[in-house]
Amino acid sequence: MKDKKDSGLTIVYEGLKWEAEVIKGLLESNGIKCTIDTTIITVFSPYADYNIQVLVLNEDAERAKELIANKNIDTKEEEQE
C-alpha cells in the first residue's frame, strides 16, 4: 500500500465507496481511527465512487491491514458455505 508519511497517514484500502464505508466501520469498531479520502476523484467526477481511499495513522496501519485481510478471508469462507 502507499504511504503518506508526510501527513502521518497510510492508505490501507483503495476501491469502491461502499466497500470503503464497510472497512471504515470495521476499523472504527476495532478502535482504529480512520478517514475516507475522496479528493482525487471529486476533481475529475463528483459522481464517481471508485478509487476511494481509507487512511489510518501510520502506527495503526499494520493492525488495520490485518483486520481488512481477516475480514476478506471471513467473507470468502461464508460465500463458500
C-alpha positions in Angstrom: 0.0 0.0 0.0 1.0 3.6 -0.5 2.2 5.7 2.4 1.5 9.3 3.0 4.3 9.6 5.5 4.5 13.4 5.3 0.9 13.5 6.6 1.3 10.7 9.1 -1.3 8.6 7.3 -1.2 5.3 5.4 -3.6 4.2 2.8 -4.9 0.8 3.9 -7.6 0.4 1.2 -8.5 1.8 -2.2 -11.6 0.9 -4.1 -15.3 1.4 -4.3 -17.1 3.8 -2.0 -19.4 1.2 -0.4 -16.5 -1.1 0.4 -14.6 1.8 1.9 -17.6 2.6 4.2 -17.7 -1.0 5.3 -14.0 -1.1 6.0 -14.2 2.2 7.9 -16.9 0.7 10.1 -14.8 -2.4 10.7 -11.7 -0.4 11.7 -13.6 2.0 13.9 -15.4 -0.8 15.7 -11.9 -2.2 16.5 -10.7 1.2 17.9 -8.8 2.4 14.9 -9.5 5.9 13.8 -9.7 6.4 10.1 -10.9 8.7 7.4 -12.1 8.3 3.8 -10.4 10.4 1.2 -12.3 11.2 -2.0 -10.3 14.2 -3.0 -8.8 12.7 -6.1 -12.0 11.5 -7.7 -14.1 14.6 -6.9 -11.8 16.7 -9.0 -12.5 14.5 -12.1 -16.0 13.3 -11.4 -18.1 14.3 -8.4 -20.4 11.3 -9.0 -17.7 8.6 -9.2 -17.5 6.0 -6.4 -14.2 4.3 -7.2 -10.6 4.9 -6.1 -11.9 5.9 -2.6 -9.1 5.7 -0.1 -9.3 4.7 3.6 -6.5 6.2 5.6 -5.3 5.4 9.1 -2.5 6.7 11.3 0.9 5.2 10.4 1.1 3.5 13.8 -2.3 1.7 13.2 -1.5 0.7 9.6 -0.4 -2.9 10.2 -3.3 -3.7 12.6 -5.7 -2.2 10.1 -4.3 -4.2 7.2 -4.6 -7.4 9.3 -8.2 -6.7 10.1 -9.0 -6.0 6.5 -7.3 -9.1 5.4 -9.1 -11.2 8.0 -12.4 -9.7 7.0 -11.8 -10.7 3.4 -11.0 -14.3 4.4 -14.1 -14.5 6.6 -16.3 -13.2 3.7 -14.9 -15.7 1.2 -15.4 -18.6 3.7 -19.1 -17.5 4.2 -19.6 -17.4 0.4 -18.3 -21.0 0.0 -20.7 -22.4 2.7 
